[in-house]
Amino acid sequence: MKQNSPSVKTYTYTFISLMVLALATSLIGMVDLGPLSMPTAVIIASMKAILIAAFFMNALYSSKVIQVILSAGVIWVLIMITLTLGDYMTRGWVDPLAGK
């Protein structure tokens, strides 16, 4: 049974995309975007991680079980980020010394 795998052309385009995203990361680091700097950097890093996982790690061409495991990992990371941000953003809402 022949397994699908990316062609050299796909690897080349993926590599070029990663280099463009790395350049974009560097250029964004030099520009002051204020509060949008961090979300922009995280979005670019996420795009690079998706490209690496999909093509260089062959997740796009692997079995459904591997894709389900990768999806579960992504969902778990999103849950952890959500809980951490929820804790961080709600600090200071209640004064712990107010009852004394």
C-alpha positions in Angstrom: 0.0 0.0 0.0 1.4 3.3 -1.1 1.3 6.1 1.4 0.7 9.7 0.3 3.6 12.0 1.0 4.4 15.6 0.0 6.4 16.3 -3.1 9.6 18.2 -3.3 7.6 21.2 -4.6 5.4 21.1 -1.5 8.5 21.0 0.7 10.0 23.9 -1.2 6.9 26.1 -0.9 6.6 25.2 2.8 10.2 26.2 3.4 9.8 29.5 1.6 6.6 30.2 3.6 8.5 29.5 6.8 11.3 31.8 5.8 8.8 34.6 4.9 7.1 34.1 8.3 10.5 34.2 10.1 11.2 37.5 8.3 7.8 38.8 9.3 8.5 37.8 12.9 11.8 39.7 12.8 10.3 42.8 11.2 7.3 42.8 13.6 9.8 42.8 16.5 11.4 46.0 15.2 8.0 47.9 14.8 6.1 49.1 17.9 2.5 47.9 17.5 1.6 48.6 21.1 -0.7 46.0 22.6 -1.0 44.2 19.2 2.7 43.2 19.2 2.2 40.0 21.3 -1.0 38.7 19.5 0.7 39.3 16.1 3.8 37.4 17.2 1.7 34.5 18.5 -0.4 34.3 15.4 2.7 34.1 13.2 4.3 31.5 15.5 1.1 29.5 15.3 1.1 29.6 11.5 4.7 28.4 11.5 3.9 25.5 13.9 0.9 24.5 11.8 3.1 24.4 8.6 5.8 22.4 10.4 3.3 19.9 11.9 1.3 19.5 8.7 4.1 19.0 6.2 7.5 18.4 7.8 6.0 16.0 10.4 3.6 14.5 7.8 0.5 15.0 10.0 -1.5 16.0 7.0 -0.7 12.7 5.3 -0.9 10.4 8.4 -3.7 8.2 9.7 -6.9 9.5 11.3 -5.7 8.3 14.7 -2.7 10.6 14.6 -4.8 13.5 13.4 -7.2 12.9 16.3 -4.3 12.8 18.8 -2.9 16.1 17.4 -6.3 17.7 17.5 -6.7 16.6 21.2 -3.3 18.1 22.0 -4.3 21.4 20.4 -7.6 21.5 22.2 -5.8 20.7 25.5 -3.4 23.6 25.0 -6.3 26.0 24.2 -8.0 24.9 27.4 -4.9 25.5 29.5 -4.3 28.9 27.9 -8.0 29.8 28.5 -7.8 28.8 32.2 -4.5 30.7 32.7 -5.8 33.8 31.0 -9.0 33.6 33.1 -7.0 33.5 36.3 -4.7 36.3 35.2 -7.4 38.6 34.0 -9.6 38.3 37.1 -6.8 39.0 39.6 -7.6 42.2 41.6 -11.3 42.0 41.1 -11.9 41.2 44.8 -9.9 42.8 47.5 -8.9 40.0 49.9 -8.5 42.5 52.8 -11.9 44.2 52.3 -13.6 42.0 55.0 -11.2 43.0 57.8 
